[in-house]
Amino acid sequence: MPGEDTWNVLLPDKIHEVGPEYIKDFVSFTSISEYGKSESELIPHIQKYDAVILRTAELTEKVINKADNLKIIAKHGAGLDNVDINVASENNIVVCNTPGMNSRAVAEHAVTLIMATRRNLLLADKNVRYGEWAETRSDWERFRRSEIHGDVLGLLAFGSIAREVANIALSLGMECVTYDPYISDEDLPSGINRVDNQTELFKRSDVVSVHVPLTEETHHSIGINEFRALGPDGIIINTARGGVIDENDLITALREQVIMGAGLDVLEQEPPSENNPLLQSKKTIITPHCGGISLEATYNMGLEASKNVKKVYEGELPDSTVNRDKINVHLG
């Protein structure tokens, strides 16, 4: 049972029980579902908490500046675009994540989207359900697509998820190229070729899979010029963040047959509005930002995020602290 040194920890609405179980000896828990995820809902309560384990809620400047007792923001996942890291650093709050814990899950999802988009599986499934069995040559033409064996897969960034995607793709007989200016040649494994810029990546590739974080630099960095470089047989896959792709340009590219299709696990607005044209396109397969939610990944992320909370409680900085050079905290 928690004792005198109990920490109050705000949890996501859904987290694997292994996480809370790991730190239950010194923690009193509250689920974010008791308040809600919006800024206005969090501000009246956030000052109570010593730690936040975060999934999809946004910790804005206003929320963090009201978090007088907060010591650590532990992301349940890798992406930190929903945390104002600069403001957290100004308030000497440790910000850390769980990189690599869901890499295999996201990678498998990305490859599934590649194959499903290429073979037009969503339309094929709908046709069968609505009684439109492919019996004639014209029916077959809608589903006759090339195999991915021998295709060039372009990986935009080459972090832990992209590495897993490459491993799977190479085993399927694809060729892999990448553009990542932050990775040295020595860090590229055998079988992965580098290109010099993003445009060249799209020109070289039959399929491009996006793995960059959402930053000011990457926001809308993929648009109509990239789609034209990819070409009419090309496919774009995004399991990273929706804002990396200019959705208006993507809608145009799909409507005007600039590219063949798109497999998307992320969108700029989540959930999307009912009138988002991407939802009506027969050339898209869209999933609800679930790529990293495998049984194994949720276990690993929940446990790792809780381990990070425990480290700070015990006076240590987690290895995955992203703002260690910007905070002035005396631990240990």
C-alpha positions in Angstrom: 0.0 0.0 0.0 1.2 3.6 -0.7 2.7 5.2 2.4 3.8 8.7 3.4 5.8 9.3 0.2 2.9 8.5 -2.0 2.8 10.1 -5.4 -0.3 11.0 -7.2 -0.2 9.7 -10.8 -2.6 10.5 -13.6 -3.1 7.6 -15.9 -4.4 7.3 -19.5 -8.0 6.1 -19.8 -6.6 2.8 -21.0 -3.3 1.2 -20.0 -2.2 -2.3 -19.5 -2.5 -3.3 -15.8 1.2 -4.3 -15.7 2.1 -0.6 -15.5 0.1 0.4 -12.5 0.9 -2.9 -10.8 4.6 -2.2 -11.1 4.4 1.1 -9.1 1.4 0.5 -6.9 3.5 0.5 -3.7 4.1 4.2 -3.8 1.4 5.6 -6.1 -2.2 6.7 -5.8 -3.8 6.5 -9.3 -6.4 8.5 -11.1 -7.7 7.9 -14.6 -7.8 10.8 -17.0 -11.3 9.7 -17.9 -12.5 11.2 -14.6 -11.8 14.7 -15.9 -11.5 14.5 -19.7 -8.5 15.2 -22.0 -9.1 18.8 -22.9 -7.1 21.8 -21.7 -10.1 23.2 -19.8 -10.9 19.9 -18.1 -7.3 19.2 -17.0 -6.3 22.7 -15.7 -8.4 22.6 -12.5 -6.8 19.2 -11.4 -3.3 19.0 -12.8 -1.6 20.7 -9.9 -2.4 17.6 -7.8 -0.2 15.2 -9.7 3.5 14.3 -9.3 3.5 12.3 -12.5 1.5 11.9 -15.7 1.6 8.8 -17.9 0.4 10.1 -21.2 -1.0 8.6 -24.3 -3.2 10.9 -26.5 -4.1 13.8 -24.2 -2.4 17.1 -25.0 -0.3 18.8 -22.3 -0.3 22.4 -23.4 1.6 25.4 -22.1 -1.4 26.4 -20.0 -1.8 22.9 -18.5 1.9 22.5 -17.7 2.2 25.9 -16.1 -0.6 24.9 -13.7 1.1 21.6 -12.8 2.9 22.9 -9.7 3.9 19.5 -8.3 4.6 17.7 -11.6 8.0 15.9 -11.7 7.7 13.7 -14.8 5.7 13.4 -18.0 6.1 9.7 -19.1 4.8 9.1 -22.6 3.2 5.8 -23.2 4.7 5.6 -26.7 7.4 7.4 -28.7 5.8 10.5 -30.2 5.9 13.6 -28.1 4.1 16.1 -30.3 1.3 16.3 -27.7 3.6 17.7 -25.1 5.0 21.2 -24.9 8.5 20.1 -24.1 10.0 23.6 -23.9 7.5 24.7 -21.2 8.0 21.4 -19.3 11.7 22.1 -19.4 11.2 25.6 -18.1 9.3 24.1 -15.2 12.1 21.5 -14.6 9.7 18.6 -15.5 11.3 15.4 -16.8 9.9 14.4 -20.2 10.6 10.9 -21.4 9.0 8.3 -23.7 9.2 4.6 -24.5 11.0 4.4 -27.9 11.1 1.0 -29.6 8.4 -0.6 -27.4 5.8 -0.7 -30.2 8.2 -0.7 -33.2 7.3 -4.2 -34.4 3.6 -3.6 -34.0 3.7 -0.4 -36.1 6.0 -2.0 -38.6 3.7 -4.9 -39.2 0.7 -2.5 -39.5 2.6 -0.5 -42.1 3.4 -3.6 -44.2 -0.2 -4.7 -43.9 -1.3 -1.4 -45.2 1.1 -1.6 -48.1 -0.2 -5.0 -49.2 -3.9 -4.2 -48.6 -3.6 -0.9 -50.6 -1.7 -2.5 -53.4 -4.2 -5.4 -53.8 -7.2 -3.1 -53.3 -8.5 -5.4 -50.5 -11.0 -2.9 -49.0 -12.9 -2.6 -52.3 -12.7 -6.4 -52.9 -14.1 -7.1 -49.5 -17.0 -4.5 -50.0 -17.8 -6.0 -53.3 -18.2 -9.5 -51.9 -20.4 -8.2 -49.0 -22.7 -6.4 -51.4 -23.0 -9.4 -53.7 -20.7 -8.2 -56.5 -18.6 -11.3 -57.1 -15.8 -10.8 -59.6 -16.9 -13.1 -62.5 -16.1 -11.2 -65.7 -12.8 -9.9 -67.1 -13.9 -6.3 -66.3 -14.5 -7.3 -62.7 -11.1 -8.9 -62.5 -9.4 -5.8 -63.9 -10.4 -3.8 -60.8 -8.3 -6.2 -58.6 -5.5 -7.1 -60.9 -2.5 -5.4 -59.4 1.2 -6.0 -59.5 3.0 -7.9 -56.7 5.2 -6.1 -54.3 8.1 -8.5 -54.9 10.8 -6.4 -56.6 9.2 -3.1 -55.7 11.3 -0.3 -54.2 10.1 0.7 -50.7 11.2 4.2 -49.7 11.5 4.8 -46.0 11.2 8.5 -45.0 13.4 8.5 -41.9 15.2 5.4 -40.5 14.4 5.0 -36.9 13.4 1.9 -35.0 10.1 1.4 -36.7 11.5 1.9 -40.2 14.2 -0.6 -39.4 11.5 -3.2 -38.6 9.6 -2.3 -41.7 12.8 -2.8 -43.7 13.4 -6.2 -42.2 9.9 -7.4 -43.2 10.1 -5.8 -46.6 13.5 -7.3 -47.5 12.1 -10.7 -46.5 9.3 -10.1 -49.0 11.7 -9.4 -51.8 11.4 -5.6 -51.8 14.3 -3.3 -52.3 14.7 -0.6 -49.6 15.9 2.9 -49.9 15.8 5.7 -47.2 16.2 9.4 -46.8 17.3 10.4 -43.3 20.0 13.1 -42.9 20.4 12.3 -39.2 21.6 8.7 -39.8 25.2 8.0 -40.8 26.2 5.5 -43.5 27.7 3.3 -40.7 24.3 3.1 -39.0 22.6 1.8 -42.2 22.3 -2.0 -42.2 23.2 -4.1 -45.3 20.6 -4.0 -48.0 19.4 -0.4 -47.3 20.5 2.2 -49.8 20.5 6.0 -49.1 19.2 8.7 -51.3 20.3 12.3 -51.1 17.0 14.1 -50.6 13.3 13.6 -50.1 12.3 14.2 -53.7 14.8 11.6 -54.9 13.2 9.1 -52.4 9.8 9.6 -53.9 11.2 9.3 -57.5 13.0 6.1 -56.7 10.1 4.4 -54.8 7.0 2.4 -55.7 5.8 2.7 -52.1 6.8 5.4 -49.6 6.3 4.7 -45.9 6.5 7.7 -43.6 8.3 7.5 -40.2 9.2 11.1 -39.3 8.0 12.8 -36.2 5.7 15.8 -36.5 7.7 19.0 -36.1 7.7 22.5 -37.5 10.1 21.2 -40.1 8.1 18.1 -41.2 4.6 19.7 -41.0 3.0 19.3 -44.5 6.4 18.4 -45.8 4.8 15.8 -48.1 2.6 17.4 -50.8 1.7 17.5 -54.4 5.3 17.7 -55.6 6.2 14.5 -53.7 3.1 12.7 -55.0 4.0 13.7 -58.6 7.5 12.3 -58.1 5.9 9.0 -56.7 3.8 8.6 -59.8 0.5 7.0 -60.9 1.4 3.5 -59.7 2.7 4.8 -56.3 1.4 4.3 -52.8 1.9 6.4 -49.7 1.8 4.8 -46.3 1.6 6.9 -43.1 1.8 5.3 -39.6 3.7 8.3 -38.1 1.6 11.6 -37.7 -1.1 12.9 -39.9 0.2 16.5 -40.1 3.3 15.4 -42.0 1.1 15.0 -45.2 -0.8 17.9 -46.7 -4.2 16.2 -46.8 -5.6 18.6 -49.4 -2.8 17.7 -51.7 -3.3 14.0 -51.0 -7.0 14.3 -51.8 -6.1 16.0 -55.1 -3.5 13.4 -55.9 -5.9 10.5 -55.4 -8.8 12.2 -57.2 -6.6 13.1 -60.2 -4.8 9.7 -60.3 -1.4 11.3 -59.5 -0.8 8.3 -57.3 -2.6 4.9 -57.0 -3.5 4.9 -53.3 -2.9 5.6 -49.7 -2.8 3.5 -46.5 -3.2 5.8 -43.5 -3.2 5.0 -39.8 -3.0 8.7 -38.9 -4.9 11.8 -39.9 -4.5 15.6 -39.3 -7.8 15.6 -37.3 -8.4 12.5 -35.2 -11.1 11.4 -35.2 -11.8 12.9 -38.7 -14.9 14.9 -39.6 -17.7 13.1 -41.4 -17.1 15.2 -44.5 -13.4 14.4 -44.9 -13.0 13.4 -48.5 -10.5 10.8 -47.6 -13.2 8.8 -46.0 -15.1 8.6 -49.3 -12.2 7.7 -51.5 -12.1 4.1 -52.8 -8.3 4.5 -53.1 -7.6 4.8 -49.3 -7.5 2.4 -46.5 -7.7 4.2 -43.1 -7.3 2.8 -39.7 -7.9 4.6 -36.3 -4.3 5.2 -35.2 -4.1 1.7 -33.9 -0.8 0.5 -35.5 1.1 0.4 -32.2 -1.7 -1.3 -30.2 -0.7 -4.9 -30.2 -1.0 -7.0 -27.1 2.8 -7.1 -26.8 3.3 -3.4 -27.4 0.7 -2.2 -24.9 2.3 -4.5 -22.3 5.7 -3.2 -23.0 4.7 0.5 -23.2 2.7 0.4 -20.0 5.6 -1.3 -18.1 8.3 1.0 -19.5 6.4 4.2 -18.8 5.8 3.0 -15.2 9.5 2.1 -14.9 10.4 5.7 -15.9 8.1 7.1 -13.2 9.7 4.9 -10.7 13.2 6.0 -11.7 12.3 9.6 -11.1 10.7 8.7 -7.8 13.9 7.0 -6.8 16.0 10.0 -7.8 17.2 8.9 -11.3 16.8 10.2 -14.8 15.2 7.7 -17.2 17.5 6.7 -20.1 14.8 8.0 -22.6 14.7 11.5 -21.1 14.4 13.9 -24.0 15.1 17.2 -22.2 17.9 16.2 -19.9 20.1 19.1 -21.1 17.4 21.7 -20.5 16.3 20.9 -17.0 17.9 21.6 -13.7 16.7 18.9 -11.4 18.7 17.4 -8.5 18.2 13.7 -8.6 19.9 10.9 -6.8 
